[in-house]
Amino acid sequence: MTVELVIGTHNRKKGAEIAAILASPGLDLKTLDDFPDAPVPVEDGETFEQNAIKKATELADALGRAVIADDSGLDVPELDGEPGVHSARYAGEHGNDRRNIEKLLRELEGVPEHRRAARFRSVAALAVPGRLLATATGRLDGVITEAPRGTGGFGYDPVFYLPEFGRTCAELSPDEKNAVSHRGKAFREMGRRLPGLLGVGEQNGPQEAEGK
């Protein structure tokens, strides 16, 4: 049995990253590029969890399909948790990675390395029409560099340094990044639960699941 699951994003790099994490036999993965008329949920929640749940539930209801969505962002203690839920539009324009990074580095100009700690956080939510099934979370700790390094990834990856690798997230291979990233942790946890939540690979269809 094949189960269709829509990844609730128009960001192709993000969609490809999530698809690589979730890929498994019996799972037919699509993104919002396959549904040009899909609504764009307003991310007006105060937490990553609220935004992830809103995206997943609204899209599931609109598309009549199972949807998995996430909200992720960067939390910098030195900046009182900013950019937080505003990470994608930190500089005012949604998804402008270059401007967002430039603003972040300006805000941290002159701040010493020991005060440049940061963490990526991600919450994934899975929903079917009319019902939230589950959520999962992930976190990755690092340090903000003084200048971008690397050309891979997206978002704040070029300035998010991982001491254990000696590289930024943008300098990691896709497999290396997915193995340790906040999004990788959240979606791997969700992937482990998909057989019970959606009946992936089972002959009798989706099972009843408890929301979280």
N, C-alpha and C positions, 0 to 999 in steps of 0.2 A: 504493500500500500504506500502510495506517495502522498505526502502532506504538504500543502502549499503554505508558505510563510513569507509575509511581506516585511522587509526591513524598512522601517519608517524613516528614510532619509533621502534627500535629493543630492547629497554630497557623495560624489562617485568614489572618492578616495576612502571615505568613511564606510560607504556601503561595501566596497571591495574588502576592506579590512574585517568588517563584521562577517561577511560571507565566508572568508577564509577560516575564521574561527569556528563558525557554526556548521560548515559543510559536513554532511554525513549522508549515507545511503537512505533513500526514502524521504529526503527533505528537498522540496522544490523551492529554492530561494528566489525571491524577486525584490526589487526596490521600487521606490516611488516613481522612478523613470518609466516603469512599466504602466503607470497609472497617471497620465498627464493631467487628468481632471481631479486628482486627489486634493482635498483641502490642505491648507498650510496652518496647522494649529498655532495659536498665539502662545508663545512661551512666557507666560506672565506669572509663573509660580515663584515662590520665595526659596524653594529648595530644588536640588537636582531631581529628587524623587517626585515631587509634585509635577515638574515639567515632563519627566519621562512617562509617568502615568497618564497625564493629559494627552500627550502625543499618541501613545499606544491605544488608549480607549477611543479617542475621537476618530483616529484613522480606521480602527477596526470597525466601528459603527458605520463610517462613511463608505468603506470599501466592501463590507460584508465578508471580511476575511480575517484570519489570524494575523496579528501585527506584532512585531517586536521593535521597540524603539528605545532610545536612551537619551539621557542628558548628561553631558560631561563637561568638565571645566577645570580651571586652574585655581588653586587656593594658595595665596601667599600670606603667611602670618604677618610679615612685616607691613603688609598693606591692609591689615585687618580683614583678611579673607578675600580681598579682591584679587582678580576680577570675578571669581565665583560664578554665579548663574549668568552673569553678563559677559562671560569669556568670549563668546563668538562675536559680540558687538561692543567690545570694550572701548574701541576707538570711535564708535558711533555708527559704523557701517557694518552690517552683518556679514561675517565671513571674510573680511579683509585681513588675512593673516599678517601681512607685512605691517599694516598700520597698527594692528593690535600689539604686535611684538615691539614696535617702536615706542608705543605709549608705555608698555610695561617696563622697558629698559629706561625710559626717562624717569618713571616713578621710582626706580631703584638706583638711579645714578648716585654714585658715591657711597652706596651701602656696601659694607664689607661682606666677604663671602660667607662668614659664619651667621650672617643675618639674612641671607638670600635663600633660605630653605623654602621649598614649595612642595605641593602635592597635587597630582592629578587625581580627580575623583570622577567616578562614573556610576550611574544607576541605570540598569536596564529594566524594562517593563514589558511583559507579555500579556496581550489581551485578545479576546475573541469578541464578536459583536455582543454588546450588552454586559460584558463581564471582564474584569481584571483577573488574570490567572496567577501571576507571580511577579516579584521583583528580585533583583540580585544586584549586589554592589561590588565595586572594586576600587583600589587605591594604589597609587605609585608615588613614592617619595623621591625627591631629588633636590637640585640646586639650580637657581637661575643664573646663567652665564652673563657675562658683560657684553657679549656680541653673539650673533647667530653662528651656528656651526652645522654643516651638513645640509643635504638637499632632499632627504627622504621625508616621509610622513607628511603631516600637515599641522595646522594650528600653531601651537607654541612649541612643537617638537624641536625646532632648531636652537632654542635657548633653555631647554630642560635637560640638565646634565645629570647623568647617573654615575655616581662615584664608583660603583661596583664594576661598571663597564669601562670607565674612563672616556665615555663618549656621550654625546647628546642623543636624544631619541631619534633625531633626524639623521644620525650617523649609524644607526642600527639597521640591519636587514629587516625586511618585513617579518620574517619568522622570529628573529630575536625580539623585536618589539612586541609582537603578539604574545610571546611567552611570558612577558613581565608586565605588560601595560595594564593600567586601570581598566580599560575597556576589555582587554583580553580576559582579565580575571572575572569581570561581571558576566561576559557572554559565554565563557567556558562553563561557569556555574549554571547559567541558564540552559546551555546546551546539554549538560548532564541531566537536567530535569525534563527536557523536551519529551522523551519517551512517555513519561507519566502524565505530562501536561497535554500533549497533542496526539499521543499514540503513534509517534514516528516509528516506523518499522514494524508496527503491530498489525495484526490482521483484522481486529475488531473495531478499529477506529478510535477516536479520542476518548480518553477516560475523564471522569469528573475530577476536578482538581480544586484544591483549596486556594483561595487568593491569599496574598501576603501583603 
